[in-house]
Amino acid sequence: MNLFQIAAQLYTVRDFCQTAPDLAASARKIRAIGYEAVQLSGQGPIPIDEIARIIAGEGLVICATHEPTSVILDEPGKAIENLQRLGCRLTAGSYPHGIDFGDAGSLNALVRKLDAAGARFRAAGLTLGYHNHEVEFVKFQGAPVLDYIYAHTDPLNLVAELDTYWVHFGGGDCVEWCRKLQGRLPFIHLKDYAMGRERKPFFAEIGQGTLPWTRIIAEAGHSGCRWFIVEQDTCPRDPFDSLKISFDYLKANFVS
C-alpha cells in the first residue's frame, strides 16, 4: 500500500460538510492528517462544481463517490454527469433501498439494472461498484445474495466496493471475500469491528477492533485494490480524531 492510496470517506465527518465553508474546513483538516484522497458521501447540497473546486483547492483527490442507488439504477446518466464534472472515475451506490432480497423478482430486477447501468458507465470511461451492507448476506438459492449479485453481472460492468465491517457483521469472512473478488476490487471500505461491554458491536478505528488487518490488506492488494478508504459510520470521539487514529495505524503498519 502506498500512502496516496489511503483515502477518507467524507461520510465519517458528514456533520461537518453540510455547507461549502464547512466542507473546505473539513477537507483542510483531513489533508493535515495526511490523507491525500477522499470519497464523497454525506456532504450537504453544495453545487458539484464548487465541491470539485474546494477539494482540489485543499490538495485532495476525489478517488470515488457514492451516488444514490435509485439514481444509478433509474437515471444513470445523472450519476455519470456528476462523476464527469468532478473528474472522478469510480462510484458505488449508497444503499439499495426498496430491494427485497428474499424475492427473486426484486433481486433479479436489481441485477439487471446494475449490469445495464454499469455498461453505460463503462462506455463513458467510468466504473460502477456495488457497496455491500449486512443485508446482502442473507441466503438466496443456498448462498449469500452478494454471491448472486456478482455471479449474475458482468465483471466489466460491475465491480465491488467491499465494506469490511458489514461483511463481518453479516457473517462473512473479509479475507475470503477479498480473495473471491480478485480483479474486481478497485476500492474497499476499511472499518473495524469491535464488541462493547453490553455485547453490542460498534464501529472502531482501524486497529482498535478485531478484524485481521494484515491478512485483509494483503489479500485486497493481491486482488488489485487501488483505494483503501477509511470510513467510520459513528465515532466515540471527534470523528477527525478517529480518522487520524486509523490513518496513523495504516501508515505505521502497511505503507511501504
Secondary structure, DSSP 8 states (H G I E B T S, - for coil): --GGGEEEEGGGGGGG-SSHHHHHHHHHHHHHHT--EEEE-S--S--HHHHHHHHHHTT-EEEEEEE-HHHHHH-HHHHHHHHHHHT--EEEES--TT--TT-HHHHHHHHHHHHHHHHHHHHTT-EEEEE--SGGGSEETTEEHHHHHHHTS-TTT-EEEEEHHHHHHTT--HHHHHHHTTTS-SEEEE-EEEE-TTS-EEEE-TTSSSS-HHHHHHHHHHTT--EEEE--SS-SS-HHHHHHHHHHHHHHHH--
